[in-house]
Amino acid sequence: MAMFLIDTNVMLAASAISELSNVATRAMPREIELRESVYEWLVQFDQSDDHMVLDDAGLVLAEYERNMPYNWQEQEYGLQVLQSKRDRMQVDDVPIDTFEGNGEHIAVLTAEHEAIVTDREDRKWVACALAAMIMFEESPPIVYGAETDWHIARTQLEEFGIFFLPLLPAAWYQDRVGCL
């Protein structure tokens, strides 16, 4: 059994495959074949015994729900996967510290990690990975699709034992941020 932290962009891209999805117009990547490959990964994950890691403060769940709001036609696929994993007891909540700033809850990181992860919305993923390392003695990879911030920070964060699973071809990221 493996564990994964699944960035919201993966949930959105996989959900956007459905004609009834409300997120199709804003999900990235725009290329259908790339969305399909993200969807296929999430389907395989859903059907596996692998676990999903969330935070006990609810920051990841809140981001999922904010980005995949109620859809009266059908529940977004990303949320279906989350519910399926919950139903099968395959979601692990890890403890993270948070603070409130400008009306939002933000994960607490060390100054060293904050210097790498400048987007406050992304800090929860790193906090979860660090907490999982302590709790389970393993680092679940952060799975991402159309997220260039992870592509940029990846090498530095891997030095701290935080790993990643990019779902798009390396050329997709390089075209957007250049060679690093």
C-alpha positions in Angstrom: 0.0 0.0 0.0 1.3 3.4 -1.0 0.2 6.8 0.2 -0.3 10.0 -1.9 -1.0 13.6 -1.4 -3.1 14.6 -4.4 -3.0 18.3 -5.4 -6.3 19.9 -6.3 -5.2 20.4 -9.9 -5.2 16.6 -10.4 -8.8 16.4 -9.0 -9.9 19.2 -11.3 -8.2 17.8 -14.5 -9.7 14.4 -13.9 -13.1 15.8 -13.2 -13.0 17.9 -16.3 -13.2 14.8 -18.5 -17.0 14.5 -17.8 -19.3 16.5 -20.0 -21.3 17.3 -16.9 -18.4 18.8 -15.0 -18.6 22.4 -13.8 -14.9 22.7 -13.7 -14.0 21.8 -17.3 -13.7 25.4 -18.4 -11.1 26.3 -15.8 -9.2 23.0 -15.3 -5.7 22.7 -16.5 -4.2 21.3 -18.6 -6.4 22.3 -21.5 -5.2 19.5 -23.7 -7.8 16.7 -23.7 -5.2 13.9 -24.0 -3.3 15.3 -21.0 -6.5 15.5 -19.0 -7.2 11.9 -20.0 -3.9 10.7 -18.7 -4.5 12.5 -15.3 -8.0 11.0 -15.2 -6.5 7.5 -15.9 -4.0 7.9 -13.1 -6.8 8.9 -10.7 -9.0 6.0 -11.8 -6.1 3.6 -11.1 -5.5 5.2 -7.7 -9.2 5.0 -6.9 -9.3 1.3 -7.7 -6.2 0.5 -5.7 -5.7 -0.1 -2.0 -3.4 3.0 -1.9 -4.2 5.7 0.7 -4.9 9.4 0.3 -3.4 11.7 2.9 -5.3 14.8 4.2 -4.6 17.2 7.0 -6.6 17.0 10.3 -7.2 20.8 10.1 -9.3 20.3 6.9 -7.3 22.6 4.7 -7.0 20.1 1.8 -10.6 19.2 2.0 -11.6 22.8 2.1 -9.6 23.5 -1.0 -11.2 20.5 -2.8 -14.7 21.6 -1.9 -14.0 25.3 -2.8 -12.7 24.2 -6.2 -15.2 21.5 -6.9 -18.4 23.0 -5.6 -21.8 21.1 -5.5 -22.8 20.1 -9.0 -26.5 19.1 -9.2 -25.9 17.1 -12.4 -23.2 14.8 -11.0 -20.6 15.0 -8.3 -17.2 16.0 -9.6 -15.1 12.9 -10.2 -12.3 14.1 -7.8 -14.8 14.2 -5.0 -16.2 10.8 -6.0 -12.7 9.4 -5.5 -12.3 11.0 -2.1 -15.6 9.6 -1.0 -14.7 6.2 -2.3 -11.4 6.2 -0.4 -13.2 7.4 2.8 -15.8 4.6 2.4 -13.0 2.1 2.2 -11.0 3.6 5.1 -8.2 4.6 2.8 -7.8 8.2 3.9 -5.2 9.1 6.5 -5.4 12.4 8.3 -2.1 13.8 9.5 -1.8 16.5 12.2 -0.6 19.9 11.0 -0.3 23.3 12.7 -2.2 26.3 11.2 -2.6 30.0 11.8 -5.2 32.5 10.7 -4.0 35.3 8.5 -6.2 37.7 6.5 -9.2 35.5 7.2 -7.7 32.3 5.9 -6.2 29.3 7.6 -2.6 28.6 6.5 -0.4 25.7 7.3 2.7 26.5 9.5 6.1 25.6 8.0 9.6 26.4 9.2 11.2 29.5 7.7 13.4 27.2 5.7 10.4 25.5 4.0 8.5 28.8 3.6 11.4 30.2 1.7 10.9 27.5 -0.9 7.1 27.3 -0.8 6.1 31.0 -1.2 2.5 30.3 -2.2 0.7 30.1 1.1 -2.0 27.9 -0.5 0.7 25.2 -1.3 2.1 25.1 2.3 -0.6 22.6 3.4 0.8 20.0 1.0 4.3 20.3 2.4 3.1 20.3 6.0 1.1 17.1 5.3 4.2 15.5 3.7 6.3 16.4 6.7 3.7 15.2 9.2 3.3 11.9 7.3 7.1 11.4 7.5 6.8 11.6 11.3 3.6 9.6 11.7 4.2 6.9 9.1 8.0 7.1 8.6 7.5 7.6 4.9 6.9 10.5 2.6 3.9 10.3 0.4 4.6 12.0 -2.9 2.7 15.1 -3.8 0.9 14.1 -7.0 0.5 17.1 -9.4 -0.7 17.8 -12.9 -0.7 21.4 -14.3 1.2 22.9 -11.3 4.4 24.7 -12.3 5.1 25.8 -8.7 5.9 22.2 -7.8 8.0 21.8 -10.9 10.1 24.8 -9.8 10.4 23.9 -6.1 10.7 20.1 -6.6 14.5 19.8 -6.4 14.8 21.9 -3.3 12.0 20.1 -1.5 13.4 16.7 -2.4 16.5 17.6 -0.4 14.1 17.6 2.7 12.7 14.2 1.8 9.5 15.5 0.2 8.8 13.7 -3.1 6.7 14.4 -6.1 4.8 12.5 -8.8 4.3 14.8 -11.8 1.6 13.4 -14.1 2.4 15.5 -17.2 5.3 15.1 -19.6 8.4 17.1 -18.5 8.2 19.1 -21.7 4.8 20.5 -20.6 6.4 22.1 -17.5 9.6 23.2 -19.3 7.6 25.0 -21.9 5.9 27.0 -19.2 8.8 27.7 -16.9 11.9 27.1 -18.9 14.7 24.6 -18.1 15.7 24.7 -14.5 
